[in-house]
Amino acid sequence: MSSAAGPLGEKIAATLAGVDFSGVATALGPDGLLAEVALGEADRASHVPNHPATRFAIASVGKLFTAVALVRQLEAGRATLSTRVADVLPPDRRPRTLDERVTIEHLLTHTSGMADYVDEVAGEDFADVWLTWNPGVMRHPVDLLPIYADRPPRAAPGDEVRYNNAAFALLGLVLEAIAGRDYYDVIQRDVLDPAGMTASGFPAIDDVAPGVAIGYLPPDGADGADGGDEAAGADEADGADGADCGWRTNVYAVTARGQPDGGAVATTGDLLRFLDAFSAGELVSPRWRDEMVRPRVHDAVDDDWWGLAFLRLGEGDRARYGHGGSDPGASARLACYPRVGIRVAVLSNVTDGAGPAFRAIEAALIPER
């Protein structure tokens, strides 16, 4: 099941079919739509196909929403990058082990030194944390706090660049304190509404929310990028209803509701509206936009650069800023290539499904020189 639109739609669709992509990918150029492709199923049991209007969990791409909303508070003069977290949050709203020198900038640039609640850099599995903690009660930013409240810091603030989900969970609490409003209200009113993102939000995984793709974990032993050949033929091998195909939903593998470190739902169209509004200086001022995408710290582990939440990668025409994300049953990529005016959003309802698709699209649209 597939749909393709745009002058390069059929070409990109054929490319993505080759990596067993399940999701939606949209690419814009300076003159408008280049390709919009939907492949795979939003609901495997009922065989509901993915569609350009399908809403997907966006994993850590949601960190950009938190960062933009926080910077809007900085613009309003309610805090600065050097504001210490301990000066904003009372003891019961921050980790007991938090170094009092940690600032907002440290959190935004993954340099706080605080321990993560799931150390993915060290190979910990995000899904495994929910074997100890109940994901069904994780519905507000403060609900995550007990998971990391007592973990000792890894390093002194500024001494280490290390990707950190807990830092952005904590930023959500900082944002609530500075803005004086609920996190979800802040994101809705200060990010989603101004960007015209009418299909985006934070429905809980047990909400009856229309048009949201179910997240899937590939069968054991299958290719992580959409299950590979083994998964591709699973429905035929195990019956028309797909009930015994080995796929599982991610209902017990992610938080009940999206959090400041990721997990909102959106369409690719909405993500591109967000990216274009940000790039045009409509969500934050042009000065702050430039500050957010400016390379500030180098991550030696992954050999890339961080701005204020925005990741900087690539060289030449492939130089880009944006973010990616992967949760059990959800993966995403969002990127702007300013030299060539191309913007790409890829969303998948399969663990790690967006990565191979994104790389294939980049290779097709921006050849290496």
LOLOLO-442085 format. One record per residue (C-alpha): residue in three letters; residue number from 1; x, y, z. Coordinates in steps of 0.5 Angstrom, whole numbers. Example, Ala and Ser with C-alpha at 12.3 -4.5 7.8 and 13.67 -1.06 7.14 Angstrom:
<nodes>
+------+-------+-------+-------+-------+
| volo | vexro |    xx |    yy |    zz |
+------+-------+-------+-------+-------+
|  ALA |     1 |    25 |    -9 |    16 |
|  SER |     2 |    27 |    -2 |    14 |
+------+-------+-------+-------+-------+
</nodes>
This chain:
<nodes>
+------+-------+-------+-------+-------+
| volo | vexro |    xx |    yy |    zz |
+------+-------+-------+-------+-------+
|  MET |     1 |     0 |     0 |     0 |
|  SER |     2 |     3 |     7 |    -2 |
|  SER |     3 |     2 |    14 |    -4 |
|  ALA |     4 |     6 |    18 |    -8 |
|  ALA |     5 |     6 |    26 |   -10 |
|  GLY |     6 |    11 |    31 |   -12 |
|  PRO |     7 |    15 |    31 |   -18 |
|  LEU |     8 |    20 |    26 |   -15 |
|  GLY |     9 |    15 |    22 |   -11 |
|  GLU |    10 |    15 |    16 |   -15 |
|  LYS |    11 |    23 |    16 |   -15 |
|  ILE |    12 |    23 |    17 |    -8 |
|  ALA |    13 |    17 |    12 |    -7 |
|  ALA |    14 |    21 |     6 |   -10 |
|  THR |    15 |    27 |     8 |    -6 |
|  LEU |    16 |    24 |     7 |     0 |
|  ALA |    17 |    20 |     1 |    -2 |
|  GLY |    18 |    27 |    -2 |    -2 |
|  VAL |    19 |    29 |    -1 |     5 |
|  ASP |    20 |    22 |    -3 |     7 |
|  PHE |    21 |    20 |     3 |    10 |
|  SER |    22 |    13 |     4 |    14 |
|  GLY |    23 |    11 |    11 |    15 |
|  VAL |    24 |    11 |    18 |    11 |
|  ALA |    25 |    17 |    22 |     8 |
|  THR |    26 |    16 |    29 |     6 |
|  ALA |    27 |    21 |    33 |     2 |
|  LEU |    28 |    21 |    41 |     0 |
|  GLY |    29 |    25 |    45 |    -4 |
|  PRO |    30 |    26 |    52 |    -6 |
|  ASP |    31 |    20 |    52 |   -10 |
|  GLY |    32 |    15 |    47 |    -6 |
|  LEU |    33 |    14 |    40 |    -6 |
|  LEU |    34 |    19 |    35 |    -8 |
|  ALA |    35 |    16 |    29 |    -6 |
|  GLU |    36 |    11 |    26 |    -1 |
|  VAL |    37 |    11 |    19 |     0 |
|  ALA |    38 |     7 |    14 |     5 |
|  LEU |    39 |     8 |     7 |     5 |
|  GLY |    40 |     6 |     1 |    10 |
|  GLU |    41 |     1 |     1 |    15 |
|  ALA |    42 |    -2 |     5 |    21 |
|  ASP |    43 |    -5 |    -1 |    24 |
|  ARG |    44 |    -3 |    -8 |    22 |
|  ALA |    45 |    -8 |   -12 |    25 |
|  SER |    46 |   -14 |    -8 |    21 |
|  HIS |    47 |    -9 |    -6 |    15 |
|  VAL |    48 |   -10 |     1 |    15 |
|  PRO |    49 |    -5 |     4 |    11 |
|  ASN |    50 |    -1 |    10 |    12 |
|  HIS |    51 |    -3 |    17 |     9 |
|  PRO |    52 |     0 |    24 |     9 |
|  ALA |    53 |    -5 |    26 |    14 |
|  THR |    54 |    -3 |    20 |    19 |
|  ARG |    55 |     0 |    23 |    25 |
|  PHE |    56 |     6 |    19 |    28 |
|  ALA |    57 |    10 |    19 |    35 |
|  ILE |    58 |    16 |    24 |    34 |
|  ALA |    59 |    21 |    21 |    39 |
|  SER |    60 |    26 |    26 |    41 |
|  VAL |    61 |    25 |    31 |    35 |
|  GLY |    62 |    20 |    34 |    41 |
|  LYS |    63 |    26 |    36 |    44 |
|  LEU |    64 |    26 |    42 |    39 |
|  PHE |    65 |    19 |    44 |    42 |
|  THR |    66 |    21 |    44 |    49 |
|  ALA |    67 |    28 |    48 |    47 |
|  VAL |    68 |    24 |    53 |    42 |
|  ALA |    69 |    19 |    55 |    48 |
|  LEU |    70 |    24 |    56 |    53 |
|  VAL |    71 |    28 |    61 |    49 |
|  ARG |    72 |    21 |    65 |    48 |
|  GLN |    73 |    22 |    65 |    55 |
|  LEU |    74 |    29 |    68 |    55 |
|  GLU |    75 |    27 |    73 |    50 |
|  ALA |    76 |    21 |    75 |    54 |
|  GLY |    77 |    27 |    77 |    60 |
|  ARG |    78 |    24 |    71 |    65 |
|  ALA |    79 |    31 |    68 |    65 |
|  THR |    80 |    38 |    67 |    61 |
|  LEU |    81 |    42 |    62 |    59 |
|  SER |    82 |    46 |    63 |    65 |
|  THR |    83 |    40 |    62 |    70 |
|  ARG |    84 |    42 |    56 |    75 |
|  VAL |    85 |    36 |    51 |    75 |
|  ALA |    86 |    37 |    51 |    83 |
|  ASP |    87 |    35 |    58 |    83 |
|  VAL |    88 |    29 |    56 |    79 |
|  LEU |    89 |    26 |    50 |    81 |
|  PRO |    90 |    25 |    48 |    89 |
|  PRO |    91 |    28 |    42 |    92 |
|  ASP |    92 |    22 |    38 |    91 |
|  ARG |    93 |    22 |    39 |    83 |
|  ARG |    94 |    29 |    38 |    81 |
|  PRO |    95 |    34 |    32 |    82 |
|  ARG |    96 |    37 |    31 |    89 |
|  THR |    97 |    43 |    30 |    86 |
|  LEU |    98 |    43 |    36 |    82 |
|  ASP |    99 |    50 |    40 |    82 |
|  GLU |   100 |    48 |    47 |    83 |
|  ARG |   101 |    52 |    50 |    78 |
|  VAL |   102 |    48 |    47 |    72 |
|  THR |   103 |    45 |    52 |    68 |
|  ILE |   104 |    39 |    52 |    63 |
|  GLU |   105 |    45 |    53 |    57 |
|  HIS |   106 |    48 |    46 |    60 |
|  LEU |   107 |    41 |    43 |    59 |
|  LEU |   108 |    40 |    45 |    52 |
|  THR |   109 |    47 |    43 |    50 |
|  HIS |   110 |    47 |    36 |    53 |
|  THR |   111 |    53 |    39 |    58 |
|  SER |   112 |    50 |    38 |    65 |
|  GLY |   113 |    54 |    32 |    67 |
|  MET |   114 |    47 |    30 |    70 |
|  ALA |   115 |    46 |    22 |    70 |
|  ASP |   116 |    40 |    20 |    65 |
|  TYR |   117 |    34 |    16 |    66 |
|  VAL |   118 |    36 |    12 |    61 |
|  ASP |   119 |    43 |    12 |    59 |
|  GLU |   120 |    42 |    10 |    51 |
|  VAL |   121 |    50 |    12 |    50 |
|  ALA |   122 |    52 |     7 |    54 |
|  GLY |   123 |    47 |     2 |    51 |
|  GLU |   124 |    41 |     2 |    56 |
|  ASP |   125 |    35 |     0 |    52 |
|  PHE |   126 |    29 |     5 |    53 |
|  ALA |   127 |    24 |     0 |    54 |
|  ASP |   128 |    28 |    -4 |    59 |
|  VAL |   129 |    26 |     2 |    64 |
|  TRP |   130 |    19 |     1 |    64 |
|  LEU |   131 |    20 |    -6 |    67 |
|  THR |   132 |    21 |    -3 |    73 |
|  TRP |   133 |    17 |     3 |    73 |
|  ASN |   134 |    10 |     4 |    70 |
|  PRO |   135 |    10 |     7 |    64 |
|  GLY |   136 |     2 |     8 |    64 |
|  VAL |   137 |     3 |    13 |    70 |
|  MET |   138 |     8 |    18 |    66 |
|  ARG |   139 |     3 |    23 |    64 |
|  HIS |   140 |     7 |    30 |    66 |
|  PRO |   141 |    14 |    32 |    66 |
|  VAL |   142 |    14 |    31 |    74 |
|  ASP |   143 |    12 |    24 |    73 |
|  LEU |   144 |    19 |    22 |    70 |
|  LEU |   145 |    23 |    26 |    76 |
|  PRO |   146 |    23 |    20 |    81 |
|  ILE |   147 |    27 |    16 |    76 |
|  TYR |   148 |    33 |    20 |    75 |
|  ALA |   149 |    32 |    24 |    82 |
|  ASP |   150 |    38 |    20 |    86 |
|  ARG |   151 |    42 |    18 |    80 |
|  PRO |   152 |    49 |    21 |    81 |
|  PRO |   153 |    52 |    26 |    76 |
|  ARG |   154 |    57 |    23 |    71 |
|  ALA |   155 |    61 |    29 |    71 |
|  ALA |   156 |    62 |    37 |    73 |
|  PRO |   157 |    57 |    42 |    69 |
|  GLY |   158 |    61 |    43 |    62 |
|  ASP |   159 |    66 |    38 |    63 |
|  GLU |   160 |    62 |    33 |    58 |
|  VAL |   161 |    58 |    33 |    52 |
|  ARG |   162 |    53 |    27 |    53 |
|  TYR |   163 |    46 |    26 |    50 |
|  ASN |   164 |    41 |    27 |    55 |
|  ASN |   165 |    34 |    25 |    56 |
|  ALA |   166 |    33 |    27 |    63 |
|  ALA |   167 |    36 |    34 |    62 |
|  PHE |   168 |    30 |    35 |    57 |
|  ALA |   169 |    25 |    32 |    62 |
|  LEU |   170 |    28 |    37 |    67 |
|  LEU |   171 |    28 |    43 |    62 |
|  GLY |   172 |    20 |    42 |    62 |
|  LEU |   173 |    20 |    43 |    69 |
|  VAL |   174 |    24 |    49 |    68 |
|  LEU |   175 |    19 |    52 |    63 |
|  GLU |   176 |    13 |    51 |    67 |
|  ALA |   177 |    16 |    54 |    73 |
|  ILE |   178 |    19 |    60 |    69 |
|  ALA |   179 |    12 |    61 |    64 |
|  GLY |   180 |     8 |    59 |    70 |
|  ARG |   181 |     4 |    55 |    66 |
|  ASP |   182 |     3 |    47 |    65 |
|  TYR |   183 |     8 |    44 |    60 |
|  TYR |   184 |     3 |    42 |    55 |
|  ASP |   185 |    -1 |    49 |    55 |
|  VAL |   186 |     6 |    52 |    54 |
|  ILE |   187 |     8 |    48 |    48 |
|  GLN |   188 |     1 |    49 |    45 |
|  ARG |   189 |     0 |    56 |    45 |
|  ASP |   190 |     7 |    58 |    44 |
|  VAL |   191 |    10 |    53 |    39 |
|  LEU |   192 |     4 |    49 |    36 |
|  ASP |   193 |    -1 |    55 |    35 |
|  PRO |   194 |     4 |    60 |    32 |
|  ALA |   195 |     7 |    55 |    27 |
|  GLY |   196 |     0 |    53 |    25 |
|  MET |   197 |     1 |    46 |    27 |
|  THR |   198 |    -6 |    44 |    27 |
|  ALA |   199 |    -5 |    36 |    27 |
|  SER |   200 |     0 |    36 |    33 |
|  GLY |   201 |    -1 |    35 |    40 |
|  PHE |   202 |     0 |    30 |    46 |
|  PRO |   203 |    -5 |    25 |    46 |
|  ALA |   204 |    -4 |    20 |    51 |
|  ILE |   205 |    -3 |    13 |    48 |
|  ASP |   206 |    -9 |    10 |    51 |
|  ASP |   207 |   -13 |    16 |    48 |
|  VAL |   208 |   -18 |    15 |    43 |
|  ALA |   209 |   -15 |    20 |    38 |
|  PRO |   210 |   -16 |    20 |    31 |
|  GLY |   211 |   -11 |    18 |    25 |
|  VAL |   212 |    -5 |    16 |    30 |
|  ALA |   213 |    -1 |    11 |    27 |
|  ILE |   214 |     0 |     5 |    32 |
|  GLY |   215 |     8 |     4 |    34 |
|  TYR |   216 |    11 |    -3 |    33 |
|  LEU |   217 |    16 |    -7 |    35 |
|  PRO |   218 |    19 |   -11 |    30 |
|  PRO |   219 |    19 |   -19 |    31 |
|  ASP |   220 |    25 |   -22 |    35 |
|  GLY |   221 |    31 |   -23 |    30 |
|  ALA |   222 |    28 |   -18 |    25 |
|  ASP |   223 |    32 |   -12 |    22 |
|  GLY |   224 |    31 |    -6 |    26 |
|  ALA |   225 |    29 |    -2 |    20 |
|  ASP |   226 |    22 |    -4 |    19 |
|  GLY |   227 |    23 |   -11 |    20 |
|  GLY |   228 |    27 |   -13 |    14 |
|  ASP |   229 |    25 |   -19 |     9 |
|  GLU |   230 |    23 |   -23 |    15 |
|  ALA |   231 |    18 |   -18 |    17 |
|  ALA |   232 |    16 |   -16 |    10 |
|  GLY |   233 |    12 |   -23 |     9 |
|  ALA |   234 |    10 |   -24 |    16 |
|  ASP |   235 |     3 |   -23 |    14 |
|  GLU |   236 |     2 |   -28 |     9 |
|  ALA |   237 |     6 |   -33 |    13 |
|  ASP |   238 |     2 |   -32 |    19 |
|  GLY |   239 |    -5 |   -31 |    17 |
|  ALA |   240 |    -9 |   -25 |    14 |
|  ASP |   241 |   -11 |   -22 |    21 |
|  GLY |   242 |    -3 |   -21 |    22 |
|  ALA |   243 |    -5 |   -23 |    29 |
|  ASP |   244 |     1 |   -28 |    30 |
|  CYS |   245 |     6 |   -25 |    26 |
|  GLY |   246 |    11 |   -23 |    31 |
|  TRP |   247 |    10 |   -16 |    31 |
|  ARG |   248 |     8 |   -12 |    38 |
|  THR |   249 |     5 |    -5 |    39 |
|  ASN |   250 |     9 |    -1 |    44 |
|  VAL |   251 |     4 |     1 |    49 |
|  TYR |   252 |     8 |    -2 |    55 |
|  ALA |   253 |    15 |     1 |    52 |
|  VAL |   254 |    14 |     8 |    52 |
|  THR |   255 |    11 |    13 |    57 |
|  ALA |   256 |     3 |    14 |    57 |
|  ARG |   257 |     4 |    21 |    54 |
|  GLY |   258 |     9 |    25 |    51 |
|  GLN |   259 |    14 |    29 |    55 |
|  PRO |   260 |    19 |    35 |    54 |
|  ASP |   261 |    25 |    30 |    52 |
|  GLY |   262 |    20 |    27 |    46 |
|  GLY |   263 |    14 |    24 |    44 |
|  ALA |   264 |     9 |    29 |    42 |
|  VAL |   265 |     5 |    27 |    35 |
|  ALA |   266 |     5 |    30 |    29 |
|  THR |   267 |     5 |    30 |    21 |
|  THR |   268 |    11 |    31 |    17 |
|  GLY |   269 |     7 |    37 |    14 |
|  ASP |   270 |     6 |    40 |    21 |
|  LEU |   271 |    14 |    38 |    22 |
|  LEU |   272 |    16 |    42 |    16 |
|  ARG |   273 |    11 |    48 |    18 |
|  PHE |   274 |    15 |    48 |    25 |
|  LEU |   275 |    22 |    48 |    21 |
|  ASP |   276 |    20 |    53 |    16 |
|  ALA |   277 |    17 |    58 |    22 |
|  PHE |   278 |    23 |    57 |    26 |
|  SER |   279 |    28 |    58 |    20 |
|  ALA |   280 |    24 |    64 |    18 |
|  GLY |   281 |    25 |    67 |    25 |
|  GLU |   282 |    17 |    67 |    27 |
|  LEU |   283 |    18 |    63 |    33 |
|  VAL |   284 |    24 |    66 |    36 |
|  SER |   285 |    27 |    72 |    33 |
|  PRO |   286 |    33 |    71 |    28 |
|  ARG |   287 |    38 |    73 |    33 |
|  TRP |   288 |    36 |    67 |    37 |
|  ARG |   289 |    35 |    63 |    31 |
|  ASP |   290 |    42 |    64 |    30 |
|  GLU |   291 |    44 |    62 |    37 |
|  MET |   292 |    40 |    56 |    37 |
|  VAL |   293 |    43 |    53 |    31 |
|  ARG |   294 |    50 |    56 |    32 |
|  PRO |   295 |    55 |    50 |    33 |
|  ARG |   296 |    57 |    51 |    41 |
|  VAL |   297 |    59 |    44 |    43 |
|  HIS |   298 |    63 |    38 |    40 |
|  ASP |   299 |    60 |    31 |    42 |
|  ALA |   300 |    66 |    27 |    41 |
|  VAL |   301 |    63 |    20 |    41 |
|  ASP |   302 |    58 |    22 |    35 |
|  ASP |   303 |    63 |    27 |    32 |
|  ASP |   304 |    57 |    32 |    31 |
|  TRP |   305 |    56 |    39 |    34 |
|  TRP |   306 |    50 |    41 |    38 |
|  GLY |   307 |    47 |    48 |    38 |
|  LEU |   308 |    41 |    50 |    43 |
|  ALA |   309 |    38 |    43 |    42 |
|  PHE |   310 |    39 |    43 |    35 |
|  LEU |   311 |    44 |    38 |    32 |
|  ARG |   312 |    49 |    41 |    26 |
|  LEU |   313 |    51 |    35 |    22 |
|  GLY |   314 |    54 |    35 |    15 |
|  GLU |   315 |    59 |    39 |    10 |
|  GLY |   316 |    58 |    43 |     4 |
|  ASP |   317 |    51 |    42 |     1 |
|  ARG |   318 |    49 |    37 |     6 |
|  ALA |   319 |    50 |    41 |    12 |
|  ARG |   320 |    44 |    41 |    16 |
|  TYR |   321 |    41 |    43 |    22 |
|  GLY |   322 |    35 |    39 |    26 |
|  HIS |   323 |    34 |    33 |    30 |
|  GLY |   324 |    33 |    26 |    30 |
|  GLY |   325 |    29 |    21 |    35 |
|  SER |   326 |    28 |    14 |    36 |
|  ASP |   327 |    23 |    10 |    41 |
|  PRO |   328 |    21 |     3 |    41 |
|  GLY |   329 |    16 |     3 |    36 |
|  ALA |   330 |    17 |    10 |    33 |
|  SER |   331 |    23 |    14 |    29 |
|  ALA |   332 |    23 |    21 |    26 |
|  ARG |   333 |    28 |    25 |    22 |
|  LEU |   334 |    27 |    33 |    21 |
|  ALA |   335 |    33 |    37 |    17 |
|  CYS |   336 |    34 |    43 |    14 |
|  TYR |   337 |    39 |    44 |     9 |
|  PRO |   338 |    40 |    52 |     8 |
|  ARG |   339 |    45 |    52 |     2 |
|  VAL |   340 |    40 |    48 |    -2 |
|  GLY |   341 |    34 |    50 |     1 |
|  ILE |   342 |    31 |    43 |     2 |
|  ARG |   343 |    27 |    41 |     8 |
|  VAL |   344 |    26 |    34 |    10 |
|  ALA |   345 |    21 |    30 |    15 |
|  VAL |   346 |    21 |    23 |    16 |
|  LEU |   347 |    16 |    19 |    21 |
|  SER |   348 |    16 |    12 |    22 |
|  ASN |   349 |    12 |     8 |    26 |
|  VAL |   350 |    17 |     2 |    27 |
|  THR |   351 |    23 |     2 |    31 |
|  ASP |   352 |    29 |     5 |    28 |
|  GLY |   353 |    25 |     6 |    21 |
|  ALA |   354 |    26 |    13 |    19 |
|  GLY |   355 |    34 |    13 |    19 |
|  PRO |   356 |    35 |     8 |    13 |
|  ALA |   357 |    29 |    12 |     9 |
|  PHE |   358 |    32 |    19 |    11 |
|  ARG |   359 |    39 |    17 |     9 |
|  ALA |   360 |    36 |    14 |     2 |
|  ILE |   361 |    32 |    21 |     1 |
|  GLU |   362 |    39 |    25 |     2 |
|  ALA |   363 |    43 |    21 |    -3 |
|  ALA |   364 |    37 |    22 |    -8 |
|  LEU |   365 |    36 |    29 |    -7 |
|  ILE |   366 |    43 |    32 |    -5 |
|  PRO |   367 |    49 |    28 |    -9 |
|  GLU |   368 |    55 |    28 |    -6 |
|  ARG |   369 |    60 |    32 |    -9 |
+------+-------+-------+-------+-------+
</nodes>
